[in-house]
Amino acid sequence: LKAKMAYGSGIDLLFGAMARSAGYDARMALSGDRSEQIFNRQIANVALMLNSSSIAVKVGSEWKFFSPASEFAPFGMLTWHEEGQAALITDPKELIWQVIPMSESTKSVEKRTGTFKLLPDGTLVGEGRIEYSGHDGEEQKRWHREDTLQVRESEFRDLLKKMILGNIEFDSLTVENAKDVSKNLAVSFKIRVPGYAATTGKRIFLQPNVFERSSKPRFTATNRKYDVYFSYPFAEQDDITIQLPDGYALESPDAPAPLRDPQGISSHETEIRVTADKKTIIYKRKFSFGNGGFVRFPVAAYDPIKNLFEAFNKADVHQLTLKQNASAAK
């Protein structure tokens, strides 16, 4: 306490002691590390199976789990390595097993916004922002915690090149809140992308989801030997506006149909519309996966999962056709 520093376990124990002093029933909880292997209570090996800890606090009749030592995990969440597993809550007389809840997809959102303008030659210019919350933000902060500012910015430039096009020209790029535990990590940028849209004669073929411009289906193998396993439920939100070139109009603002599996594990919705003056496209997308805590699927479910993500990708790379007005063509 005097040094104001401790190992992670000490920080968690201090939190538990403070909770007890406030009148709560607080105890240490032992669980596994899901990034290494799935916990199995039939394997009686403490070091192998119970190699992660948190503090269980009884609130009313419900146990809630906390780990202030998990530096970048948002309040009310543990790291994804610990969520979704059975935890052993310490007790001198009985075994208390309690499943640590898995955070819903709405807690881990990659929110992407952009305001762009399309030029007649197919070049895209404008600015955008990507904000990471929940486990997405925690992962990004943990990955980049030791990076210099220059390295951090370089890696996000590379990421945007993979997402959009490799020939992006950056006017600016800023990474925000990389070490701020109370705020979401965010990347803001201004870009110019030559050849973003394909041009031919009097038409331009435009992909409105800028952030999925170069995306490919997630699963490509015909066969699979092992289970399909996602780290945690996640979501994505896109809110994009694209100003059309002078003299061009959208032929039809058609949008992909909503996609949803029968169990509600995933959801994909796209909205495409044009402003009243017909000069700007408004694109909105909402996607989530792992709803209800479903993140692991047996090999037998590979084909349905593969087909589902192929449908997601087809919707993400949906193209629109712009046609030059007769007056503009003259």
N, C-alpha and C positions, 0 to 999 in steps of 0.2 A: 504493500500500500504506500509506503514512504517513497519507494523508487518509482511508483506509478507505471510499473511494467510487469509482465508475467508471460509465461507460456500460455497457449490457448486454453489448456485445461484449467489453469489457475483463474483465468478471466471468467470462464464459465462457472467455476465453483464459487467465485465471488458473487456472481449474479444470483446463483442459487441461495447463498447465504442471505443476500439482501431480500430475496423473495420470502424466505423463511421469517426474517425479522419483520416483514410486513404482514405476517400471519398466514401465508400460503403454505400448503404442503408441497415442498419442492424437493426433488430427488434427482440423482444422476441416472441417466438413461444410456444404455449401451446398445449400439446397433452396428451394422456392417457398413462397408464402403461399396456402394452399388457401381462405382466406376471400375472396380476390380472384379467383383463377382456378386451374384445374387445371394442374399443371406439364406441360410438353411439351418433351422434350429436343430435338425437331426445330427448335424456335424458338431460334436462336442469338443470344439477347439476355440478357446477364447481369443487367442491372438489372431486366428484366421478369420473367425466369424464376427466377433464383437470388437472390432478394431476402430470404432468411431464412437464418440460420446456427445451427449447434449444434456440439457437440463429439462426434466419434465415437471411442469407446474400444474397442480390440480386447480382448475377454475370451475367452480360449481361441481358438477359430477364428471367433468371432462378433463382429460389430460392434454395439455398443450406443450409443445416442444420449442425450446429456445437455445440459441448458441451465439451469444454476443461476440465470441472469439472468431466467428466466421465473418471476417472483416467486410466483405463486399456483398454478403447475402442481405437482401432487404429485410426490414423489420417484419416479423411474422412468418418468415421463411427460413428454412435451413438450406444448406447447399443441396443441389440435386442428388449428390452422392448418398445423402442420408434419407431423403424423402422416399416414401413408398415402401418402406421396409418395416418389419417387426422390430420393436425395441424392447429390451429387458429393463424394466424400471426397478431399481434396487429396493428391496424390502427384506427385513430380517426373518420373516416367517414364511413368505410365499413367493412364487414366481408370478410376476405381473408382466404379461406380454401385451403390448399395445402397438398397433400399426401407426407409424408416423404418416400423417396425411400427405398426399402429393399435391402440390400447388396446381391449380387449374391453369389452363392455357392462357387465360386472360391476365395472369400474373407475369407472364414472360412474353412480352410483345416487342417485335421489331417494327417500329412505326416509321414509315418513310413518306416524306412529303417533297413536293417539287413544283416549281413554277418555271415553265420553259416556253421557248418560242421556236417554231420550226421555220427555217428559211426555205426559199423556193428550190435551192439545190440539194435539199435533204439534210442540211446541217442543223443540229439541235443546239441551242444555247439557253442558259438559264442557271438557276440555283436550286439546291436541294438540301435535305437534312435527313439523317437517319438517327433514331433514338432507340436505345436498347434498355429494356426494363427487366426486372426479375432475374431469372437464371441467365437470360441472354446477356444482360448487363454485367452480372457477376462474372460470367465466363470471360467476357471481353476485358474487364478490368484486371482479372487475375492473369490472363495471358500477357497483358501489356504492362504490368506493374513495374517491371524492371527496365522497360524500354525508355530510351531518351525521347524527347519530343520529336526529333527528326525521324527516328526509326518508327515511332508510332504513326506519324503522318504518312510515311512511305508505305507502310503496310496497308493503311486504309485506301491509299491511292491504288495500290495493286488490287485490293478487294473490289473497288468500283470499276476498275478495268475489266475484271472478270464478270461483274454483274451487267455492265452496260456494253462497252466496246473497248478494245485495247488501244485505240488511237485517241482516247480522251485527252483534251488539252485542259489543264487546270489553271484557272485564274487565281483560285485560292482554295485552301482546305484547312479547316480548324477542328481539332479534337477537343471536346469539352468534358470536364468532370471525370477525367481518367482515374483520379485518385480520391475523388469526393464520395464518401460512402453514403451520403444522404441524397445524392442527385443521380439521375440517369446519365449514363455515358452517351454522348451525342457527337455526330460528325456533321459539320456544315461545309458546303462547298459550292463553288461557282465553276461551271464547266462549259466547254465547247466541244461538240462531237461531230466532226465532218463525216458525211455518209451515213448518218444515223438512219434515215429513211431512204427507201429505194425510189428512184425517179425514172419514169419512162413516158415519153410523149407528153400528154396532158394530164397524167396521173402521178400521184405520190402514194406509196404504200407505207403506212405508218403503224408502228407498234406502240400503242399508248402507254403501256406499262414500262416506263423507262428502266426501272430497277430489275426487270426480268428480261431485258433485251437479249441477253446471251444465255439465258437459262436453258438447261437440258433436263430431260427426265431424270428423276433421282435414282431409279433402278434400271439398269440396262442388261444385266445378265439374264439369260434364258432360264437357268436353273439356280437353285440356292441350296446350300448344305446346312446352314445354321439358321436359328431364329432371327427374325427381324426385330431389332431393338433400338428404340429411340431413348435418348437420355432423359427427356422430360416433356410434358405437354408444352406446346408453344403456339404462338399466333403471330400473324403479320397483318399490318394495315397499310394500305397505300392511298394517298390522297394527292393527285397530280392534276395540274392544269397545263395545257399546251395551246399556245396561241397559233392559229393557222397562218400560213403565208397569205399575203394579199392576193386576191384573185382566185383563191381556192376555197372549195366548200366540201363538206363531208357528204359522200354519196348516201350513206346509211349508218346511223349510230347503233348498229347492232352490237349486242353484248353476249358473251357466253352465258349459257343457262346455269343456274345455281347447281352446285355439286354437293352431295351429302350422302354418306353411307347409311345403311339402315339402322345401325347401332348409335349413330350420332357421334362417332369418334372423331369425325372430321367435318369441316364445313368450308365451302369456298363460294363466295358471292362477289359478283362484279357488276358495277354500275357505270355505264357510259352515256353521257348526254352532252348536248351542245348548248351554249349560252344563247339567249334570245337574239343576239345580233349575229349569230352563226359564225363567230370568229374564234371561239375558244372551245376546246374539248375539255370536259371535266371527267376524270377517271377516278373511280373509287373501287377498292378491293378489300375484302375481309377474308382472312384465311385462318383456320385453327386446326390443330391436330393433337390427338392424345386426350381428348375430352373424356372425363370420367376416370382418368388415370390409366387408360389403356395405352401402354407404350411398348409392350412386348407381344410378338405374334409368332406362332409356330411356323415351321417351314411349310406346312400344308396351306397356310394363308398367304404365301408369297405371291402367287398369281393375282389374287384380288388386290393386294396392296400395290403391286407393280402397276396394274391396270388403273387403279385409282390415282396414283401419282402421275401417270401418263396423261390422264384426263385433266389433272390440275395444271400440268405444264402446257397442254394444248390451250387451255383457257388463258394462261398467263402470257403466251406469245401471240395471242389473237391480234390480227391486223385489221386496220381500217383503210379505206380507199378515199383519197382526196382527189377531186376532179377540178380542173381549171375551168373557170367560167369562160363562156364564149367571148365576152367583152374583153377579158383579160388576155385571152389568147391572141387577140388582134393587136 
